[in-house]
Amino acid sequence: MFDAAVAAIRRAPTAGEIHDPRWPAHLHINVAPEARGTGAAAGLTNAWFERLRAEQVPGCHLQTLIENTRAASFFERMGFTPHGSTPPVPGLRYAGSRVHQLTMVRSF
C-alpha cells in the first residue's frame, strides 16, 4: 500500500490493465518449470493465436515483469512487442528490489 500511496502523491503511473480496442484479447500463460524449454508454451500460444485469428480478433496483449527476461524474450519470439511505459508494481518486490510491469502487444 505504501508504494501505491507514494505513486498517487507523485501522480506517477502504476501497473494496471490495458484497455485498447487494437488488442482486446489477453494472454495469460503459466508453464510448470519442468515443462519449460520443451515447446509446450509455444504450442499453447500458437493454438491461442489460431483461435483469435479464426474469431477475427485484431490483437492480443499480455503483461509480465520487465525483470523476467526469460519470459520477455519468449514473448518477443512469439511476435509480441513492448508497449507503453514500465511502471513499478506497487508492493511487489523480488530480491528486495522493486519490479516493473512490461506490457506487450501483438496484432494479427
Gaussian input, Z-matrix of N, CA and C with variables (Angstrom, degrees):
# hf/3-21g

backbone

0 1
 N
 C     1     B1
 C     2     B2     1     A1
 N     3     B3     2     A2     1     D1
 C     4     B4     3     A3     2     D2
 C     5     B5     4     A4     3     D3
 N     6     B6     5     A5     4     D4
 C     7     B7     6     A6     5     D5
 C     8     B8     7     A7     6     D6
 N     9     B9     8     A8     7     D7
 C    10    B10     9     A9     8     D8
 C    11    B11    10    A10     9     D9
 N    12    B12    11    A11    10    D10
 C    13    B13    12    A12    11    D11
 C    14    B14    13    A13    12    D12
 N    15    B15    14    A14    13    D13
 C    16    B16    15    A15    14    D14
 C    17    B17    16    A16    15    D15
 N    18    B18    17    A17    16    D16
 C    19    B19    18    A18    17    D17
 C    20    B20    19    A19    18    D18
 N    21    B21    20    A20    19    D19
 C    22    B22    21    A21    20    D20
 C    23    B23    22    A22    21    D21
 N    24    B24    23    A23    22    D22
 C    25    B25    24    A24    23    D23
 C    26    B26    25    A25    24    D24
 N    27    B27    26    A26    25    D25
 C    28    B28    27    A27    26    D26
 C    29    B29    28    A28    27    D27
 N    30    B30    29    A29    28    D28
 C    31    B31    30    A30    29    D29
 C    32    B32    31    A31    30    D30
 N    33    B33    32    A32    31    D31
 C    34    B34    33    A33    32    D32
 C    35    B35    34    A34    33    D33
 N    36    B36    35    A35    34    D34
 C    37    B37    36    A36    35    D35
 C    38    B38    37    A37    36    D36
 N    39    B39    38    A38    37    D37
 C    40    B40    39    A39    38    D38
 C    41    B41    40    A40    39    D39
 N    42    B42    41    A41    40    D40
 C    43    B43    42    A42    41    D41
 C    44    B44    43    A43    42    D42
 N    45    B45    44    A44    43    D43
 C    46    B46    45    A45    44    D44
 C    47    B47    46    A46    45    D45
 N    48    B48    47    A47    46    D46
 C    49    B49    48    A48    47    D47
 C    50    B50    49    A49    48    D48
 N    51    B51    50    A50    49    D49
 C    52    B52    51    A51    50    D50
 C    53    B53    52    A52    51    D51
 N    54    B54    53    A53    52    D52
 C    55    B55    54    A54    53    D53
 C    56    B56    55    A55    54    D54
 N    57    B57    56    A56    55    D55
 C    58    B58    57    A57    56    D56
 C    59    B59    58    A58    57    D57
 N    60    B60    59    A59    58    D58
 C    61    B61    60    A60    59    D59
 C    62    B62    61    A61    60    D60
 N    63    B63    62    A62    61    D61
 C    64    B64    63    A63    62    D62
 C    65    B65    64    A64    63    D63
 N    66    B66    65    A65    64    D64
 C    67    B67    66    A66    65    D65
 C    68    B68    67    A67    66    D66
 N    69    B69    68    A68    67    D67
 C    70    B70    69    A69    68    D68
 C    71    B71    70    A70    69    D69
 N    72    B72    71    A71    70    D70
 C    73    B73    72    A72    71    D71
 C    74    B74    73    A73    72    D72
 N    75    B75    74    A74    73    D73
 C    76    B76    75    A75    74    D74
 C    77    B77    76    A76    75    D75
 N    78    B78    77    A77    76    D76
 C    79    B79    78    A78    77    D77
 C    80    B80    79    A79    78    D78
 N    81    B81    80    A80    79    D79
 C    82    B82    81    A81    80    D80
 C    83    B83    82    A82    81    D81
 N    84    B84    83    A83    82    D82
 C    85    B85    84    A84    83    D83
 C    86    B86    85    A85    84    D84
 N    87    B87    86    A86    85    D85
 C    88    B88    87    A87    86    D86
 C    89    B89    88    A88    87    D87
 N    90    B90    89    A89    88    D88
 C    91    B91    90    A90    89    D89
 C    92    B92    91    A91    90    D90
 N    93    B93    92    A92    91    D91
 C    94    B94    93    A93    92    D92
 C    95    B95    94    A94    93    D93
 N    96    B96    95    A95    94    D94
 C    97    B97    96    A96    95    D95
 C    98    B98    97    A97    96    D96
 N    99    B99    98    A98    97    D97
 C   100   B100    99    A99    98    D98
 C   101   B101   100   A100    99    D99
 N   102   B102   101   A101   100   D100
 C   103   B103   102   A102   101   D101
 C   104   B104   103   A103   102   D102
 N   105   B105   104   A104   103   D103
 C   106   B106   105   A105   104   D104
 C   107   B107   106   A106   105   D105
 N   108   B108   107   A107   106   D106
 C   109   B109   108   A108   107   D107
 C   110   B110   109   A109   108   D108
 N   111   B111   110   A110   109   D109
 C   112   B112   111   A111   110   D110
 C   113   B113   112   A112   111   D111
 N   114   B114   113   A113   112   D112
 C   115   B115   114   A114   113   D113
 C   116   B116   115   A115   114   D114
 N   117   B117   116   A116   115   D115
 C   118   B118   117   A117   116   D116
 C   119   B119   118   A118   117   D117
 N   120   B120   119   A119   118   D118
 C   121   B121   120   A120   119   D119
 C   122   B122   121   A121   120   D120
 N   123   B123   122   A122   121   D121
 C   124   B124   123   A123   122   D122
 C   125   B125   124   A124   123   D123
 N   126   B126   125   A125   124   D124
 C   127   B127   126   A126   125   D125
 C   128   B128   127   A127   126   D126
 N   129   B129   128   A128   127   D127
 C   130   B130   129   A129   128   D128
 C   131   B131   130   A130   129   D129
 N   132   B132   131   A131   130   D130
 C   133   B133   132   A132   131   D131
 C   134   B134   133   A133   132   D132
 N   135   B135   134   A134   133   D133
 C   136   B136   135   A135   134   D134
 C   137   B137   136   A136   135   D135
 N   138   B138   137   A137   136   D136
 C   139   B139   138   A138   137   D137
 C   140   B140   139   A139   138   D138
 N   141   B141   140   A140   139   D139
 C   142   B142   141   A141   140   D140
 C   143   B143   142   A142   141   D141
 N   144   B144   143   A143   142   D142
 C   145   B145   144   A144   143   D143
 C   146   B146   145   A145   144   D144
 N   147   B147   146   A146   145   D145
 C   148   B148   147   A147   146   D146
 C   149   B149   148   A148   147   D147
 N   150   B150   149   A149   148   D148
 C   151   B151   150   A150   149   D149
 C   152   B152   151   A151   150   D150
 N   153   B153   152   A152   151   D151
 C   154   B154   153   A153   152   D152
 C   155   B155   154   A154   153   D153
 N   156   B156   155   A155   154   D154
 C   157   B157   156   A156   155   D155
 C   158   B158   157   A157   156   D156
 N   159   B159   158   A158   157   D157
 C   160   B160   159   A159   158   D158
 C   161   B161   160   A160   159   D159
 N   162   B162   161   A161   160   D160
 C   163   B163   162   A162   161   D161
 C   164   B164   163   A163   162   D162
 N   165   B165   164   A164   163   D163
 C   166   B166   165   A165   164   D164
 C   167   B167   166   A166   165   D165
 N   168   B168   167   A167   166   D166
 C   169   B169   168   A168   167   D167
 C   170   B170   169   A169   168   D168
 N   171   B171   170   A170   169   D169
 C   172   B172   171   A171   170   D170
 C   173   B173   172   A172   171   D171
 N   174   B174   173   A173   172   D172
 C   175   B175   174   A174   173   D173
 C   176   B176   175   A175   174   D174
 N   177   B177   176   A176   175   D175
 C   178   B178   177   A177   176   D176
 C   179   B179   178   A178   177   D177
 N   180   B180   179   A179   178   D178
 C   181   B181   180   A180   179   D179
 C   182   B182   181   A181   180   D180
 N   183   B183   182   A182   181   D181
 C   184   B184   183   A183   182   D182
 C   185   B185   184   A184   183   D183
 N   186   B186   185   A185   184   D184
 C   187   B187   186   A186   185   D185
 C   188   B188   187   A187   186   D186
 N   189   B189   188   A188   187   D187
 C   190   B190   189   A189   188   D188
 C   191   B191   190   A190   189   D189
 N   192   B192   191   A191   190   D190
 C   193   B193   192   A192   191   D191
 C   194   B194   193   A193   192   D192
 N   195   B195   194   A194   193   D193
 C   196   B196   195   A195   194   D194
 C   197   B197   196   A196   195   D195
 N   198   B198   197   A197   196   D196
 C   199   B199   198   A198   197   D197
 C   200   B200   199   A199   198   D198
 N   201   B201   200   A200   199   D199
 C   202   B202   201   A201   200   D200
 C   203   B203   202   A202   201   D201
 N   204   B204   203   A203   202   D202
 C   205   B205   204   A204   203   D203
 C   206   B206   205   A205   204   D204
 N   207   B207   206   A206   205   D205
 C   208   B208   207   A207   206   D206
 C   209   B209   208   A208   207   D207
 N   210   B210   209   A209   208   D208
 C   211   B211   210   A210   209   D209
 C   212   B212   211   A211   210   D210
 N   213   B213   212   A212   211   D211
 C   214   B214   213   A213   212   D212
 C   215   B215   214   A214   213   D213
 N   216   B216   215   A215   214   D214
 C   217   B217   216   A216   215   D215
 C   218   B218   217   A217   216   D216
 N   219   B219   218   A218   217   D217
 C   220   B220   219   A219   218   D218
 C   221   B221   220   A220   219   D219
 N   222   B222   221   A221   220   D220
 C   223   B223   222   A222   221   D221
 C   224   B224   223   A223   222   D222
 N   225   B225   224   A224   223   D223
 C   226   B226   225   A225   224   D224
 C   227   B227   226   A226   225   D225
 N   228   B228   227   A227   226   D226
 C   229   B229   228   A228   227   D227
 C   230   B230   229   A229   228   D228
 N   231   B231   230   A230   229   D229
 C   232   B232   231   A231   230   D230
 C   233   B233   232   A232   231   D231
 N   234   B234   233   A233   232   D232
 C   235   B235   234   A234   233   D233
 C   236   B236   235   A235   234   D234
 N   237   B237   236   A236   235   D235
 C   238   B238   237   A237   236   D236
 C   239   B239   238   A238   237   D237
 N   240   B240   239   A239   238   D238
 C   241   B241   240   A240   239   D239
 C   242   B242   241   A241   240   D240
 N   243   B243   242   A242   241   D241
 C   244   B244   243   A243   242   D242
 C   245   B245   244   A244   243   D243
 N   246   B246   245   A245   244   D244
 C   247   B247   246   A246   245   D245
 C   248   B248   247   A247   246   D246
 N   249   B249   248   A248   247   D247
 C   250   B250   249   A249   248   D248
 C   251   B251   250   A250   249   D249
 N   252   B252   251   A251   250   D250
 C   253   B253   252   A252   251   D251
 C   254   B254   253   A253   252   D252
 N   255   B255   254   A254   253   D253
 C   256   B256   255   A255   254   D254
 C   257   B257   256   A256   255   D255
 N   258   B258   257   A257   256   D256
 C   259   B259   258   A258   257   D257
 C   260   B260   259   A259   258   D258
 N   261   B261   260   A260   259   D259
 C   262   B262   261   A261   260   D260
 C   263   B263   262   A262   261   D261
 N   264   B264   263   A263   262   D262
 C   265   B265   264   A264   263   D263
 C   266   B266   265   A265   264   D264
 N   267   B267   266   A266   265   D265
 C   268   B268   267   A267   266   D266
 C   269   B269   268   A268   267   D267
 N   270   B270   269   A269   268   D268
 C   271   B271   270   A270   269   D269
 C   272   B272   271   A271   270   D270
 N   273   B273   272   A272   271   D271
 C   274   B274   273   A273   272   D272
 C   275   B275   274   A274   273   D273
 N   276   B276   275   A275   274   D274
 C   277   B277   276   A276   275   D275
 C   278   B278   277   A277   276   D276
 N   279   B279   278   A278   277   D277
 C   280   B280   279   A279   278   D278
 C   281   B281   280   A280   279   D279
 N   282   B282   281   A281   280   D280
 C   283   B283   282   A282   281   D281
 C   284   B284   283   A283   282   D282
 N   285   B285   284   A284   283   D283
 C   286   B286   285   A285   284   D284
 C   287   B287   286   A286   285   D285
 N   288   B288   287   A287   286   D286
 C   289   B289   288   A288   287   D287
 C   290   B290   289   A289   288   D288
 N   291   B291   290   A290   289   D289
 C   292   B292   291   A291   290   D290
 C   293   B293   292   A292   291   D291
 N   294   B294   293   A293   292   D292
 C   295   B295   294   A294   293   D293
 C   296   B296   295   A295   294   D294
 N   297   B297   296   A296   295   D295
 C   298   B298   297   A297   296   D296
 C   299   B299   298   A298   297   D297
 N   300   B300   299   A299   298   D298
 C   301   B301   300   A300   299   D299
 C   302   B302   301   A301   300   D300
 N   303   B303   302   A302   301   D301
 C   304   B304   303   A303   302   D302
 C   305   B305   304   A304   303   D303
 N   306   B306   305   A305   304   D304
 C   307   B307   306   A306   305   D305
 C   308   B308   307   A307   306   D306
 N   309   B309   308   A308   307   D307
 C   310   B310   309   A309   308   D308
 C   311   B311   310   A310   309   D309
 N   312   B312   311   A311   310   D310
 C   313   B313   312   A312   311   D311
 C   314   B314   313   A313   312   D312
 N   315   B315   314   A314   313   D313
 C   316   B316   315   A315   314   D314
 C   317   B317   316   A316   315   D315
 N   318   B318   317   A317   316   D316
 C   319   B319   318   A318   317   D317
 C   320   B320   319   A319   318   D318
 N   321   B321   320   A320   319   D319
 C   322   B322   321   A321   320   D320
 C   323   B323   322   A322   321   D321

   B1=1.4470
   B2=1.5264
   B3=1.3103
   B4=1.4557
   B5=1.5266
   B6=1.3490
   B7=1.4574
   B8=1.5229
   B9=1.3256
   B10=1.4678
   B11=1.5258
   B12=1.3254
   B13=1.4672
   B14=1.5231
   B15=1.3176
   B16=1.4672
   B17=1.5285
   B18=1.3289
   B19=1.4651
   B20=1.5315
   B21=1.3251
   B22=1.4631
   B23=1.5228
   B24=1.3189
   B25=1.4665
   B26=1.5305
   B27=1.3171
   B28=1.4708
   B29=1.5184
   B30=1.3244
   B31=1.4670
   B32=1.5238
   B33=1.3033
   B34=1.4613
   B35=1.5260
   B36=1.3282
   B37=1.4620
   B38=1.5256
   B39=1.3129
   B40=1.4581
   B41=1.5202
   B42=1.3077
   B43=1.4612
   B44=1.5213
   B45=1.2984
   B46=1.4588
   B47=1.5025
   B48=1.3057
   B49=1.4548
   B50=1.5140
   B51=1.3141
   B52=1.4585
   B53=1.5248
   B54=1.3134
   B55=1.4627
   B56=1.5179
   B57=1.3248
   B58=1.4558
   B59=1.5234
   B60=1.3308
   B61=1.4658
   B62=1.5259
   B63=1.3276
   B64=1.4649
   B65=1.5224
   B66=1.3376
   B67=1.4632
   B68=1.5267
   B69=1.3337
   B70=1.4630
   B71=1.5337
   B72=1.3269
   B73=1.4666
   B74=1.5249
   B75=1.3373
   B76=1.4604
   B77=1.5226
   B78=1.3132
   B79=1.4593
   B80=1.5193
   B81=1.3249
   B82=1.4580
   B83=1.5126
   B84=1.3024
   B85=1.4588
   B86=1.5214
   B87=1.3092
   B88=1.4632
   B89=1.5203
   B90=1.3057
   B91=1.4577
   B92=1.5281
   B93=1.3127
   B94=1.4599
   B95=1.5265
   B96=1.3118
   B97=1.4661
   B98=1.5309
   B99=1.3128
   B100=1.4651
   B101=1.5320
   B102=1.3314
   B103=1.4605
   B104=1.5282
   B105=1.3285
   B106=1.4608
   B107=1.5198
   B108=1.3175
   B109=1.4548
   B110=1.5171
   B111=1.3330
   B112=1.4681
   B113=1.5192
   B114=1.3238
   B115=1.4608
   B116=1.5187
   B117=1.3346
   B118=1.4632
   B119=1.5290
   B120=1.3236
   B121=1.4707
   B122=1.5226
   B123=1.3209
   B124=1.4674
   B125=1.5270
   B126=1.3271
   B127=1.4602
   B128=1.5161
   B129=1.3268
   B130=1.4632
   B131=1.5294
   B132=1.3249
   B133=1.4673
   B134=1.5241
   B135=1.3231
   B136=1.4667
   B137=1.5230
   B138=1.3287
   B139=1.4670
   B140=1.5302
   B141=1.3275
   B142=1.4728
   B143=1.5282
   B144=1.3427
   B145=1.4636
   B146=1.5283
   B147=1.3266
   B148=1.4686
   B149=1.5262
   B150=1.3158
   B151=1.4645
   B152=1.5291
   B153=1.3283
   B154=1.4645
   B155=1.5251
   B156=1.3242
   B157=1.4780
   B158=1.5246
   B159=1.3357
   B160=1.4675
   B161=1.5257
   B162=1.3148
   B163=1.4689
   B164=1.5259
   B165=1.3268
   B166=1.4629
   B167=1.5301
   B168=1.3171
   B169=1.4627
   B170=1.5316
   B171=1.3355
   B172=1.4643
   B173=1.5229
   B174=1.3286
   B175=1.4554
   B176=1.5030
   B177=1.3200
   B178=1.4536
   B179=1.5287
   B180=1.3148
   B181=1.4625
   B182=1.5236
   B183=1.3177
   B184=1.4556
   B185=1.5145
   B186=1.3094
   B187=1.4545
   B188=1.5203
   B189=1.2976
   B190=1.4545
   B191=1.5194
   B192=1.2879
   B193=1.4600
   B194=1.5204
   B195=1.3122
   B196=1.4660
   B197=1.5301
   B198=1.3236
   B199=1.4577
   B200=1.5346
   B201=1.3237
   B202=1.4616
   B203=1.5278
   B204=1.3095
   B205=1.4735
   B206=1.5236
   B207=1.3194
   B208=1.4746
   B209=1.5266
   B210=1.3222
   B211=1.4675
   B212=1.5248
   B213=1.3246
   B214=1.4664
   B215=1.5287
   B216=1.3118
   B217=1.4709
   B218=1.5253
   B219=1.3303
   B220=1.4674
   B221=1.5253
   B222=1.3315
   B223=1.4659
   B224=1.5264
   B225=1.3164
   B226=1.4666
   B227=1.5251
   B228=1.3290
   B229=1.4696
   B230=1.5271
   B231=1.3260
   B232=1.4662
   B233=1.5313
   B234=1.3291
   B235=1.4537
   B236=1.5137
   B237=1.3218
   B238=1.4626
   B239=1.5271
   B240=1.3224
   B241=1.4574
   B242=1.5376
   B243=1.3278
   B244=1.4664
   B245=1.5237
   B246=1.3245
   B247=1.4672
   B248=1.5214
   B249=1.3252
   B250=1.4600
   B251=1.5156
   B252=1.3132
   B253=1.4611
   B254=1.5276
   B255=1.3160
   B256=1.4691
   B257=1.5285
   B258=1.3404
   B259=1.4623
   B260=1.5288
   B261=1.3316
   B262=1.4637
   B263=1.5271
   B264=1.3195
   B265=1.4607
   B266=1.5251
   B267=1.3411
   B268=1.4702
   B269=1.5265
   B270=1.3301
   B271=1.4469
   B272=1.5182
   B273=1.3015
   B274=1.4652
   B275=1.5169
   B276=1.3159
   B277=1.4598
   B278=1.5224
   B279=1.3131
   B280=1.4561
   B281=1.5213
   B282=1.3123
   B283=1.4667
   B284=1.5291
   B285=1.3336
   B286=1.4530
   B287=1.5151
   B288=1.3177
   B289=1.4663
   B290=1.5250
   B291=1.3194
   B292=1.4656
   B293=1.5121
   B294=1.3159
   B295=1.4602
   B296=1.5236
   B297=1.3235
   B298=1.4602
   B299=1.5211
   B300=1.3133
   B301=1.4559
   B302=1.5271
   B303=1.3122
   B304=1.4603
   B305=1.5167
   B306=1.3199
   B307=1.4599
   B308=1.5078
   B309=1.3295
   B310=1.4584
   B311=1.5291
   B312=1.3312
   B313=1.4588
   B314=1.5290
   B315=1.3301
   B316=1.4633
   B317=1.5196
   B318=1.3219
   B319=1.4648
   B320=1.5283
   B321=1.3527
   B322=1.4658
   B323=1.5133
   A1=110.41
   A2=116.60
   A3=119.98
   A4=110.37
   A5=117.28
   A6=120.55
   A7=111.75
   A8=116.72
   A9=120.58
   A10=110.82
   A11=117.31
   A12=120.66
   A13=111.01
   A14=117.39
   A15=120.85
   A16=110.41
   A17=116.91
   A18=120.51
   A19=110.86
   A20=117.29
   A21=120.68
   A22=110.98
   A23=116.88
   A24=120.71
   A25=110.36
   A26=115.74
   A27=120.52
   A28=113.43
   A29=115.55
   A30=122.29
   A31=111.49
   A32=114.75
   A33=121.57
   A34=109.01
   A35=117.05
   A36=118.47
   A37=110.61
   A38=115.77
   A39=121.29
   A40=108.10
   A41=115.49
   A42=120.44
   A43=109.99
   A44=115.54
   A45=120.93
   A46=111.06
   A47=115.74
   A48=121.44
   A49=111.28
   A50=114.84
   A51=121.26
   A52=107.90
   A53=115.75
   A54=121.49
   A55=106.61
   A56=116.21
   A57=121.29
   A58=107.82
   A59=118.16
   A60=120.04
   A61=114.28
   A62=117.94
   A63=119.63
   A64=111.82
   A65=117.05
   A66=121.87
   A67=109.97
   A68=117.94
   A69=119.74
   A70=114.39
   A71=117.21
   A72=119.68
   A73=109.83
   A74=115.34
   A75=120.71
   A76=108.36
   A77=116.61
   A78=121.95
   A79=109.28
   A80=115.27
   A81=121.43
   A82=105.96
   A83=116.81
   A84=120.53
   A85=109.78
   A86=115.64
   A87=122.93
   A88=106.98
   A89=116.45
   A90=121.32
   A91=107.74
   A92=116.66
   A93=121.38
   A94=109.83
   A95=117.12
   A96=119.96
   A97=113.64
   A98=117.61
   A99=119.55
   A100=112.62
   A101=118.31
   A102=121.43
   A103=112.72
   A104=117.29
   A105=120.41
   A106=110.28
   A107=115.64
   A108=120.90
   A109=113.72
   A110=116.91
   A111=120.32
   A112=113.28
   A113=117.29
   A114=120.93
   A115=113.04
   A116=117.15
   A117=120.65
   A118=111.55
   A119=117.17
   A120=120.25
   A121=110.95
   A122=117.22
   A123=120.28
   A124=110.55
   A125=117.21
   A126=120.56
   A127=112.36
   A128=116.75
   A129=120.76
   A130=111.12
   A131=116.17
   A132=120.39
   A133=110.68
   A134=117.57
   A135=120.32
   A136=111.75
   A137=118.01
   A138=120.60
   A139=110.30
   A140=116.22
   A141=120.99
   A142=110.35
   A143=116.30
   A144=120.21
   A145=110.97
   A146=117.77
   A147=121.42
   A148=110.47
   A149=116.60
   A150=119.93
   A151=111.28
   A152=117.02
   A153=120.00
   A154=111.00
   A155=116.71
   A156=119.85
   A157=110.64
   A158=117.12
   A159=121.21
   A160=111.04
   A161=116.40
   A162=121.19
   A163=111.96
   A164=116.40
   A165=123.82
   A166=112.60
   A167=115.24
   A168=121.43
   A169=106.44
   A170=118.35
   A171=119.82
   A172=115.70
   A173=118.34
   A174=118.60
   A175=112.66
   A176=114.35
   A177=122.20
   A178=108.97
   A179=116.31
   A180=121.00
   A181=109.79
   A182=115.04
   A183=121.53
   A184=107.86
   A185=114.42
   A186=119.81
   A187=108.82
   A188=115.31
   A189=123.30
   A190=106.64
   A191=116.62
   A192=120.48
   A193=109.10
   A194=116.43
   A195=119.86
   A196=110.29
   A197=116.71
   A198=120.89
   A199=112.72
   A200=117.61
   A201=122.36
   A202=107.86
   A203=115.72
   A204=120.63
   A205=112.58
   A206=117.62
   A207=119.59
   A208=110.33
   A209=117.07
   A210=120.22
   A211=110.57
   A212=117.27
   A213=120.56
   A214=110.83
   A215=117.12
   A216=120.91
   A217=111.10
   A218=116.52
   A219=120.10
   A220=110.77
   A221=116.90
   A222=119.90
   A223=111.52
   A224=118.45
   A225=120.31
   A226=110.51
   A227=117.66
   A228=120.58
   A229=111.33
   A230=116.66
   A231=121.44
   A232=111.92
   A233=118.01
   A234=121.46
   A235=116.19
   A236=118.00
   A237=120.70
   A238=109.86
   A239=115.67
   A240=121.29
   A241=108.82
   A242=116.95
   A243=119.77
   A244=110.83
   A245=116.10
   A246=121.58
   A247=109.51
   A248=115.73
   A249=120.75
   A250=113.71
   A251=113.61
   A252=120.54
   A253=110.56
   A254=115.37
   A255=121.69
   A256=108.89
   A257=116.64
   A258=119.92
   A259=112.12
   A260=116.50
   A261=119.16
   A262=110.30
   A263=115.31
   A264=121.32
   A265=106.76
   A266=117.42
   A267=119.68
   A268=112.38
   A269=114.99
   A270=121.24
   A271=115.66
   A272=118.71
   A273=120.77
   A274=109.80
   A275=115.41
   A276=121.57
   A277=108.89
   A278=115.60
   A279=121.97
   A280=106.99
   A281=116.57
   A282=122.48
   A283=110.96
   A284=116.18
   A285=121.54
   A286=115.52
   A287=117.76
   A288=120.93
   A289=110.87
   A290=115.17
   A291=120.64
   A292=109.63
   A293=116.15
   A294=121.77
   A295=108.58
   A296=115.79
   A297=121.14
   A298=111.36
   A299=114.88
   A300=121.65
   A301=110.42
   A302=115.72
   A303=122.41
   A304=107.28
   A305=116.69
   A306=121.81
   A307=107.83
   A308=115.99
   A309=121.21
   A310=108.24
   A311=115.99
   A312=121.04
   A313=110.58
   A314=113.95
   A315=120.65
   A316=107.70
   A317=115.37
   A318=121.38
   A319=108.66
   A320=115.22
   A321=120.80
   A322=110.70
   D1=-31.74
   D2=179.65
   D3=-59.75
   D4=-45.33
   D5=179.72
   D6=-60.13
   D7=-42.93
   D8=179.88
   D9=-64.68
   D10=-40.52
   D11=179.34
   D12=-64.88
   D13=-44.15
   D14=178.92
   D15=-62.40
   D16=-43.10
   D17=179.41
   D18=-62.61
   D19=-40.07
   D20=179.39
   D21=-65.14
   D22=-42.45
   D23=179.46
   D24=-63.57
   D25=-42.77
   D26=-179.59
   D27=-81.54
   D28=-6.38
   D29=-176.22
   D30=57.05
   D31=37.99
   D32=179.09
   D33=-91.53
   D34=146.06
   D35=177.92
   D36=-67.55
   D37=146.85
   D38=174.65
   D39=-123.35
   D40=167.74
   D41=-179.20
   D42=-61.35
   D43=145.05
   D44=179.21
   D45=-170.52
   D46=-174.06
   D47=-178.21
   D48=-84.43
   D49=157.97
   D50=176.30
   D51=-104.33
   D52=134.80
   D53=176.91
   D54=-128.04
   D55=94.95
   D56=-177.23
   D57=-142.57
   D58=126.50
   D59=-177.20
   D60=-63.82
   D61=-14.90
   D62=177.67
   D63=-72.56
   D64=-25.74
   D65=-176.54
   D66=-135.52
   D67=66.83
   D68=-174.10
   D69=-73.38
   D70=-25.43
   D71=-178.91
   D72=-82.33
   D73=150.71
   D74=-179.13
   D75=-125.53
   D76=125.55
   D77=176.27
   D78=-96.30
   D79=127.52
   D80=172.93
   D81=-132.17
   D82=116.57
   D83=-176.31
   D84=-135.99
   D85=133.91
   D86=173.39
   D87=-126.94
   D88=129.55
   D89=178.85
   D90=-118.94
   D91=132.10
   D92=179.29
   D93=-58.09
   D94=143.22
   D95=-177.99
   D96=-51.37
   D97=-38.88
   D98=-178.04
   D99=-71.18
   D100=-14.60
   D101=178.42
   D102=-96.75
   D103=-7.74
   D104=-179.59
   D105=-67.99
   D106=138.48
   D107=-179.39
   D108=84.73
   D109=4.95
   D110=-178.64
   D111=-99.94
   D112=-7.98
   D113=-175.63
   D114=94.54
   D115=-2.41
   D116=-178.61
   D117=-62.56
   D118=-44.90
   D119=-179.08
   D120=-64.37
   D121=-41.90
   D122=178.43
   D123=-63.90
   D124=-41.09
   D125=178.18
   D126=-62.29
   D127=-45.35
   D128=178.60
   D129=-64.34
   D130=-43.04
   D131=-179.05
   D132=-65.01
   D133=-43.81
   D134=178.56
   D135=-64.26
   D136=-36.41
   D137=176.07
   D138=-63.54
   D139=-39.30
   D140=177.03
   D141=-63.05
   D142=-43.74
   D143=178.85
   D144=-60.87
   D145=-42.13
   D146=179.22
   D147=-60.16
   D148=-42.73
   D149=179.20
   D150=-64.91
   D151=-42.57
   D152=179.07
   D153=-62.94
   D154=-42.43
   D155=178.19
   D156=-63.20
   D157=-42.26
   D158=179.95
   D159=-61.44
   D160=-33.43
   D161=179.82
   D162=-92.38
   D163=4.81
   D164=178.25
   D165=57.21
   D166=41.26
   D167=175.36
   D168=-80.42
   D169=130.40
   D170=-173.95
   D171=-70.84
   D172=-23.37
   D173=-177.35
   D174=-176.35
   D175=175.44
   D176=-174.26
   D177=-140.08
   D178=149.01
   D179=174.91
   D180=-129.81
   D181=162.50
   D182=175.73
   D183=-151.76
   D184=165.99
   D185=176.38
   D186=-135.76
   D187=135.68
   D188=176.86
   D189=-139.06
   D190=-171.36
   D191=176.80
   D192=-101.54
   D193=135.77
   D194=179.74
   D195=-60.58
   D196=-29.28
   D197=178.93
   D198=-73.21
   D199=-15.00
   D200=177.40
   D201=-86.90
   D202=74.91
   D203=-172.88
   D204=-64.29
   D205=-31.08
   D206=178.48
   D207=-64.21
   D208=-45.54
   D209=179.44
   D210=-65.84
   D211=-44.92
   D212=-179.53
   D213=-59.21
   D214=-42.00
   D215=178.59
   D216=-64.66
   D217=-42.27
   D218=177.68
   D219=-59.59
   D220=-48.58
   D221=-178.02
   D222=-64.62
   D223=-34.96
   D224=174.98
   D225=-63.92
   D226=-40.75
   D227=176.53
   D228=-62.67
   D229=-28.47
   D230=179.51
   D231=-85.38
   D232=4.04
   D233=174.43
   D234=99.98
   D235=2.89
   D236=177.88
   D237=-81.48
   D238=150.41
   D239=175.87
   D240=-126.82
   D241=147.38
   D242=177.49
   D243=-60.59
   D244=146.45
   D245=-178.60
   D246=-140.69
   D247=128.05
   D248=174.55
   D249=77.44
   D250=-164.84
   D251=-176.63
   D252=-82.27
   D253=173.29
   D254=178.94
   D255=-122.07
   D256=73.65
   D257=-176.27
   D258=-71.16
   D259=156.27
   D260=175.66
   D261=-67.54
   D262=150.02
   D263=175.80
   D264=-92.53
   D265=111.90
   D266=-175.67
   D267=-56.92
   D268=129.60
   D269=173.82
   D270=81.89
   D271=-8.03
   D272=-178.00
   D273=-99.65
   D274=130.49
   D275=-179.91
   D276=-131.34
   D277=152.17
   D278=172.53
   D279=-135.25
   D280=123.88
   D281=-177.18
   D282=53.02
   D283=35.18
   D284=176.67
   D285=84.35
   D286=-4.02
   D287=-177.96
   D288=-110.16
   D289=153.77
   D290=176.09
   D291=-66.11
   D292=151.55
   D293=175.47
   D294=-118.32
   D295=159.98
   D296=-172.81
   D297=-127.66
   D298=140.21
   D299=179.04
   D300=-73.74
   D301=136.06
   D302=174.00
   D303=-119.00
   D304=113.86
   D305=175.56
   D306=-93.62
   D307=134.45
   D308=179.67
   D309=-130.24
   D310=147.43
   D311=-177.19
   D312=-132.47
   D313=156.98
   D314=174.24
   D315=-147.21
   D316=130.97
   D317=176.50
   D318=-101.58
   D319=156.46
   D320=179.48
   D321=-115.15

